[in-house]
Amino acid sequence: MGYLASVSKALIGERLPLPKAIAREYPELTGVRLRRGGLPPRIGGWMLGQSTVEAITLRRTIFFGAHASLDAALLLHEFRHVEQFLERRSFPLRYIWESLRRGYHRNRYEIDARTYAAGRLVKSAHVPPAEEV
Protein backbone atom coordinates (compact mmCIF):
# COMPACT_ATOMS: atom_id res chain seq x y z
CA MET A 1 0.00 0.00 0.00
CA GLY A 2 1.39 3.35 -1.01
CA TYR A 3 1.75 6.41 1.17
CA LEU A 4 -1.38 8.14 -0.21
CA ALA A 5 -3.46 5.00 0.20
CA SER A 6 -2.31 4.68 3.81
CA VAL A 7 -3.17 8.30 4.56
CA SER A 8 -6.54 7.93 2.83
CA LYS A 9 -7.36 4.81 4.86
CA ALA A 10 -6.39 6.58 8.09
CA LEU A 11 -8.57 9.59 7.27
CA ILE A 12 -11.64 8.15 5.54
CA GLY A 13 -11.39 4.41 6.11
CA GLU A 14 -12.03 1.70 3.53
CA ARG A 15 -15.07 1.12 1.34
CA LEU A 16 -17.48 -1.55 2.48
CA PRO A 17 -19.97 -3.41 0.33
CA LEU A 18 -23.56 -3.61 1.52
CA PRO A 19 -24.34 -7.27 2.25
CA LYS A 20 -26.59 -8.60 -0.54
CA ALA A 21 -29.19 -10.08 1.82
CA ILE A 22 -29.60 -6.73 3.56
CA ALA A 23 -29.79 -4.89 0.22
CA ARG A 24 -32.61 -7.21 -0.89
CA GLU A 25 -34.56 -6.75 2.33
CA TYR A 26 -33.93 -3.00 2.67
CA PRO A 27 -33.44 -1.51 -0.81
CA GLU A 28 -33.33 2.04 0.57
CA LEU A 29 -29.86 1.24 1.92
CA THR A 30 -28.42 0.82 -1.57
CA GLY A 31 -28.22 4.61 -1.95
CA VAL A 32 -25.70 5.14 0.85
CA ARG A 33 -21.93 4.73 0.95
CA LEU A 34 -20.38 2.54 3.61
CA ARG A 35 -16.86 2.83 4.98
CA ARG A 36 -15.00 1.19 7.85
CA GLY A 37 -12.50 3.08 9.98
CA GLY A 38 -11.02 6.50 9.44
CA LEU A 39 -11.30 9.57 11.63
CA PRO A 40 -15.10 10.04 11.80
CA PRO A 41 -15.83 7.09 14.17
CA ARG A 42 -12.91 8.11 16.35
CA ILE A 43 -13.97 11.75 16.55
CA GLY A 44 -17.54 10.65 17.32
CA GLY A 45 -16.19 8.43 20.07
CA TRP A 46 -14.08 11.19 21.56
CA MET A 47 -17.17 13.39 21.72
CA LEU A 48 -18.81 10.67 23.84
CA GLY A 49 -15.75 9.96 25.97
CA GLN A 50 -14.95 6.70 24.14
CA SER A 51 -12.21 5.62 21.77
CA THR A 52 -14.67 5.13 18.89
CA VAL A 53 -18.36 4.74 18.05
CA GLU A 54 -20.08 1.86 16.26
CA ALA A 55 -21.09 4.15 13.43
CA ILE A 56 -21.40 7.78 12.45
CA THR A 57 -23.08 9.35 9.44
CA LEU A 58 -21.83 12.28 7.38
CA ARG A 59 -24.33 13.12 4.63
CA ARG A 60 -24.69 9.97 2.48
CA THR A 61 -21.74 8.11 3.99
CA ILE A 62 -21.95 5.84 7.01
CA PHE A 63 -18.61 5.23 8.73
CA PHE A 64 -18.35 2.12 10.89
CA GLY A 65 -15.94 1.59 13.74
CA ALA A 66 -13.31 -1.09 13.30
CA HIS A 67 -15.31 -3.80 15.07
CA ALA A 68 -18.91 -2.78 14.36
CA SER A 69 -21.09 -5.35 12.63
CA LEU A 70 -23.13 -4.50 9.55
CA ASP A 71 -26.49 -5.53 10.92
CA ALA A 72 -29.82 -4.27 9.64
CA ALA A 73 -30.74 -2.44 12.86
CA LEU A 74 -27.58 -0.33 12.88
CA LEU A 75 -27.72 0.29 9.13
CA LEU A 76 -31.35 1.44 9.31
CA HIS A 77 -30.60 3.69 12.30
CA GLU A 78 -27.76 5.34 10.40
CA PHE A 79 -29.86 5.50 7.22
CA ARG A 80 -32.33 7.68 9.12
CA HIS A 81 -29.45 10.02 9.93
CA VAL A 82 -28.69 10.17 6.18
CA GLU A 83 -32.27 11.29 5.64
CA GLN A 84 -31.96 13.86 8.44
CA PHE A 85 -28.83 15.26 6.79
CA LEU A 86 -30.66 15.57 3.49
CA GLU A 87 -33.78 17.16 5.03
CA ARG A 88 -31.93 20.14 6.54
CA ARG A 89 -28.60 21.66 5.74
CA SER A 90 -28.35 22.76 9.36
CA PHE A 91 -28.74 19.20 10.65
CA PRO A 92 -25.15 18.82 11.95
CA LEU A 93 -25.46 21.97 14.09
CA ARG A 94 -28.93 20.99 15.29
CA TYR A 95 -27.69 17.52 16.18
CA ILE A 96 -24.79 18.90 18.21
CA TRP A 97 -27.08 21.39 19.96
CA GLU A 98 -29.55 18.60 20.82
CA SER A 99 -26.74 16.48 22.21
CA LEU A 100 -25.42 19.34 24.33
CA ARG A 101 -28.90 20.15 25.67
CA ARG A 102 -30.33 16.68 26.15
CA GLY A 103 -27.41 14.26 25.95
CA TYR A 104 -26.82 11.59 23.34
CA HIS A 105 -29.64 9.18 24.25
CA ARG A 106 -32.33 11.85 24.68
CA ASN A 107 -31.30 13.74 21.54
CA ARG A 108 -34.46 13.92 19.39
CA TYR A 109 -32.53 12.89 16.28
CA GLU A 110 -31.28 9.76 18.02
CA ILE A 111 -34.78 8.97 19.28
CA ASP A 112 -36.12 9.45 15.75
CA ALA A 113 -33.43 7.16 14.29
CA ARG A 114 -34.09 4.43 16.89
CA THR A 115 -37.84 4.66 16.26
CA TYR A 116 -37.37 4.53 12.48
CA ALA A 117 -35.07 1.49 12.64
CA ALA A 118 -37.36 -0.41 15.01
CA GLY A 119 -40.42 0.33 12.89
CA ARG A 120 -38.68 -0.63 9.67
CA LEU A 121 -37.46 -3.92 11.16
CA VAL A 122 -41.01 -4.79 12.27
CA LYS A 123 -42.44 -3.77 8.89
CA SER A 124 -40.10 -6.09 7.02
CA ALA A 125 -40.43 -9.03 9.41
CA HIS A 126 -41.83 -12.09 7.74
CA VAL A 127 -44.46 -13.03 10.28
CA PRO A 128 -46.20 -16.32 9.48
CA PRO A 129 -50.00 -16.25 9.37
CA ALA A 130 -51.77 -17.09 12.62
CA GLU A 131 -53.49 -20.06 11.01
CA GLU A 132 -53.59 -21.55 7.56
CA VAL A 133 -57.00 -21.50 5.85
C-alpha positions as CSV (number, residue, x, y, z in Angstrom):
1,M,0.0,0.0,0.0
2,G,1.4,3.4,-1.0
3,Y,1.7,6.4,1.2
4,L,-1.4,8.1,-0.2
5,A,-3.5,5.0,0.2
6,S,-2.3,4.7,3.8
7,V,-3.2,8.3,4.6
8,S,-6.5,7.9,2.8
9,K,-7.4,4.8,4.9
10,A,-6.4,6.6,8.1
11,L,-8.6,9.6,7.3
12,I,-11.6,8.1,5.5
13,G,-11.4,4.4,6.1
14,E,-12.0,1.7,3.5
15,R,-15.1,1.1,1.3
16,L,-17.5,-1.6,2.5
17,P,-20.0,-3.4,0.3
18,L,-23.6,-3.6,1.5
19,P,-24.3,-7.3,2.2
20,K,-26.6,-8.6,-0.5
21,A,-29.2,-10.1,1.8
22,I,-29.6,-6.7,3.6
23,A,-29.8,-4.9,0.2
24,R,-32.6,-7.2,-0.9
25,E,-34.6,-6.8,2.3
26,Y,-33.9,-3.0,2.7
27,P,-33.4,-1.5,-0.8
28,E,-33.3,2.0,0.6
29,L,-29.9,1.2,1.9
30,T,-28.4,0.8,-1.6
31,G,-28.2,4.6,-1.9
32,V,-25.7,5.1,0.8
33,R,-21.9,4.7,0.9
34,L,-20.4,2.5,3.6
35,R,-16.9,2.8,5.0
36,R,-15.0,1.2,7.8
37,G,-12.5,3.1,10.0
38,G,-11.0,6.5,9.4
39,L,-11.3,9.6,11.6
40,P,-15.1,10.0,11.8
41,P,-15.8,7.1,14.2
42,R,-12.9,8.1,16.4
43,I,-14.0,11.8,16.6
44,G,-17.5,10.7,17.3
45,G,-16.2,8.4,20.1
46,W,-14.1,11.2,21.6
47,M,-17.2,13.4,21.7
48,L,-18.8,10.7,23.8
49,G,-15.7,10.0,26.0
50,Q,-15.0,6.7,24.1
51,S,-12.2,5.6,21.8
52,T,-14.7,5.1,18.9
53,V,-18.4,4.7,18.1
54,E,-20.1,1.9,16.3
55,A,-21.1,4.2,13.4
56,I,-21.4,7.8,12.4
57,T,-23.1,9.4,9.4
58,L,-21.8,12.3,7.4
59,R,-24.3,13.1,4.6
60,R,-24.7,10.0,2.5
61,T,-21.7,8.1,4.0
62,I,-21.9,5.8,7.0
63,F,-18.6,5.2,8.7
64,F,-18.3,2.1,10.9
65,G,-15.9,1.6,13.7
66,A,-13.3,-1.1,13.3
67,H,-15.3,-3.8,15.1
68,A,-18.9,-2.8,14.4
69,S,-21.1,-5.4,12.6
70,L,-23.1,-4.5,9.6
71,D,-26.5,-5.5,10.9
72,A,-29.8,-4.3,9.6
73,A,-30.7,-2.4,12.9
74,L,-27.6,-0.3,12.9
75,L,-27.7,0.3,9.1
76,L,-31.4,1.4,9.3
77,H,-30.6,3.7,12.3
78,E,-27.8,5.3,10.4
79,F,-29.9,5.5,7.2
80,R,-32.3,7.7,9.1
81,H,-29.4,10.0,9.9
82,V,-28.7,10.2,6.2
83,E,-32.3,11.3,5.6
84,Q,-32.0,13.9,8.4
85,F,-28.8,15.3,6.8
86,L,-30.7,15.6,3.5
87,E,-33.8,17.2,5.0
88,R,-31.9,20.1,6.5
89,R,-28.6,21.7,5.7
90,S,-28.4,22.8,9.4
91,F,-28.7,19.2,10.7
92,P,-25.1,18.8,12.0
93,L,-25.5,22.0,14.1
94,R,-28.9,21.0,15.3
95,Y,-27.7,17.5,16.2
96,I,-24.8,18.9,18.2
97,W,-27.1,21.4,20.0
98,E,-29.6,18.6,20.8
99,S,-26.7,16.5,22.2
100,L,-25.4,19.3,24.3
101,R,-28.9,20.2,25.7
102,R,-30.3,16.7,26.2
103,G,-27.4,14.3,26.0
104,Y,-26.8,11.6,23.3
105,H,-29.6,9.2,24.2
106,R,-32.3,11.9,24.7
107,N,-31.3,13.7,21.5
108,R,-34.5,13.9,19.4
109,Y,-32.5,12.9,16.3
110,E,-31.3,9.8,18.0
111,I,-34.8,9.0,19.3
112,D,-36.1,9.4,15.8
113,A,-33.4,7.2,14.3
114,R,-34.1,4.4,16.9
115,T,-37.8,4.7,16.3
116,Y,-37.4,4.5,12.5
117,A,-35.1,1.5,12.6
118,A,-37.4,-0.4,15.0
119,G,-40.4,0.3,12.9
120,R,-38.7,-0.6,9.7
121,L,-37.5,-3.9,11.2
122,V,-41.0,-4.8,12.3
123,K,-42.4,-3.8,8.9
124,S,-40.1,-6.1,7.0
125,A,-40.4,-9.0,9.4
126,H,-41.8,-12.1,7.7
127,V,-44.5,-13.0,10.3
128,P,-46.2,-16.3,9.5
129,P,-50.0,-16.2,9.4
130,A,-51.8,-17.1,12.6
131,E,-53.5,-20.1,11.0
132,E,-53.6,-21.6,7.6
133,V,-57.0,-21.5,5.8
